[in-house]
Amino acid sequence: MIKNKLTSFILNKKKTNFFIYGFGQVFNLLSPLVVAPKIILICGEAGFGKVGLAFAFCLFLMLIVDYAFDIKGTKEVSENRNSSQKLQKILNTAIFTKLILFVFALLISVTLIFSIDFFNQERDLFLFALTIVFAQVFNPVWFLQGIENFKLVSFLNIFSKTIYVILVFCLVNHKNDYIFVNFFLGISSFIFNFFGLLVIKRKYNFQIVLPNYLVVRKIIQNDFSFCVSQLFLSVRQLSPLVLTSFFLGFSIAGQYKIIEQIISLCRTFLQVFLKFFYSSACLKYVNNPQNGLMYWKKYSLISASIISFFLLGIFLFSDQVLRFFQLSATAIFQLSTLFKISLLVSLLMAVTLPLEQLMFIKEKHAKYIKTTIFVTLVNIALIVFFVNQFQLKAIVFSLIIAELLFILFYYIFTKATLKSKF
């Protein structure tokens, strides 16, 4: 009986891919948590806050480099997976477009670092961190997800994150070594991203061909508004840490970064879980909207259930979780209640992100863009107006309000689809 079930599982390609993909993502999810106590112990809460700030800075630039390839590109690859010629064109165009966008992002970042004192004071930290952005140019994961090659995705995740963790534990030994943490992540990511591209080139016999300039320009023009919405989304996600550092200092930012670690862990899990099914959902919805919607509902419910159980465990053992991050008893006492409240942000994301994905499946990009910009502006305004008076409380409650607004608007825009019988 057990043997038959095991054989059935192995022969089920989707289940096998999910297991392989999930195993690889464990390294992706846990590596920030593994290195956090080491960084806090050696570099202090302020150093940890600075590492988080530089990483947030890079995430914003990475969205410029990614443009829309991680969402629209995956969908395009999925729909053309049987045409090697089209896949070659998609990948070549993406890489060269991302190189152009990286140069643009580099000019912006260098200008900010050298012209604004807030960044210039930690110039080396931010310059070293730019290796993360450069590595993103060659990140093939979006392409691999489109063709559902989850073995290679997992291989890249496992080895790049393992090297990153080893470098942090071996080389971060002094208080000022925080400036190298993001550099280690960028170097390890670049090596394995480039290796992934070489594997793809060899497997599909792809040729490196310069894309037509007009094609690149058309992509940049057509997806500009979508990219802007992603930048606003990034601003909403990253502005709490930036504004906390600016208004309250790096030590408080380090405390927020601990809260944000759990939020980021849940967000990353939900994103990678949903992306695993995204290409299949798009394909199913195109062929049969009813089947596509039922498929989306099924895996969205599973992801929400997993997050709910995880957050329940975090809530029940919140003090132990905070002690894991090397916080003092006084800091744990001060942060404990707010930390528990902040778990609501992650719980709401279990609803927000599936609805966001449904917006993409339905190609409601214009409404998604307007919603993202509006909610981001509301989020930032709440923080700016209340952060001095309520400090970290203002940050956490602004995030809760933002998630509730996203759920409201996404539900309004997808209500007809969710209730339709087709």
Secondary structure as the mmCIF struct_conf table of DSSP 4:
data_model
#
loop_
_struct_conf.conf_type_id
_struct_conf.id
_struct_conf.beg_label_comp_id
_struct_conf.beg_label_asym_id
_struct_conf.beg_label_seq_id
_struct_conf.end_label_comp_id
_struct_conf.end_label_asym_id
_struct_conf.end_label_seq_id
HELX_RH_AL_P HELX_RH_AL_P1 ILE A 2 LEU A 11
HELX_RH_AL_P HELX_RH_AL_P2 LYS A 13 ASP A 66
TURN_TY1_P TURN_TY1_P1 TYR A 67 ALA A 68
HELX_RH_PI_P HELX_RH_PI_P1 PHE A 69 GLY A 73
HELX_RH_AL_P HELX_RH_AL_P3 THR A 74 GLU A 79
TURN_TY1_P TURN_TY1_P2 ASN A 80 ASN A 82
HELX_RH_AL_P HELX_RH_AL_P4 SER A 84 SER A 115
HELX_RH_AL_P HELX_RH_AL_P5 ASP A 117 ASN A 120
TURN_TY1_P TURN_TY1_P3 GLN A 121 GLU A 122
HELX_RH_AL_P HELX_RH_AL_P6 ARG A 123 VAL A 137
TURN_TY1_P TURN_TY1_P4 PHE A 138 PHE A 138
HELX_RH_AL_P HELX_RH_AL_P7 VAL A 141 GLY A 146
TURN_TY1_P TURN_TY1_P5 ILE A 147 GLU A 148
HELX_RH_AL_P HELX_RH_AL_P8 PHE A 150 LEU A 171
BEND BEND1 HIS A 174 HIS A 174
HELX_RH_3T_P HELX_RH_3T_P1 LYS A 175 PHE A 180
HELX_RH_AL_P HELX_RH_AL_P9 VAL A 181 TYR A 204
TURN_TY1_P TURN_TY1_P6 ASN A 205 ASN A 205
HELX_LH_PP_P HELX_LH_PP_P1 LEU A 210 ASN A 212
HELX_RH_AL_P HELX_RH_AL_P10 TYR A 213 ASN A 222
TURN_TY1_P TURN_TY1_P7 ASP A 223 ASP A 223
HELX_RH_AL_P HELX_RH_AL_P11 PHE A 224 LEU A 248
HELX_RH_AL_P HELX_RH_AL_P12 PHE A 250 ASN A 287
HELX_RH_AL_P HELX_RH_AL_P13 PRO A 289 LEU A 316
TURN_TY1_P TURN_TY1_P8 PHE A 317 PHE A 317
HELX_RH_AL_P HELX_RH_AL_P14 SER A 318 PHE A 324
TURN_TY1_P TURN_TY1_P9 PHE A 325 GLN A 326
HELX_RH_AL_P HELX_RH_AL_P15 ALA A 329 ILE A 361
TURN_TY1_P TURN_TY1_P10 LYS A 362 GLU A 363
HELX_RH_AL_P HELX_RH_AL_P16 HIS A 365 PHE A 390
TURN_TY1_P TURN_TY1_P11 GLN A 391 GLN A 391
HELX_RH_AL_P HELX_RH_AL_P17 LEU A 392 LYS A 419
#
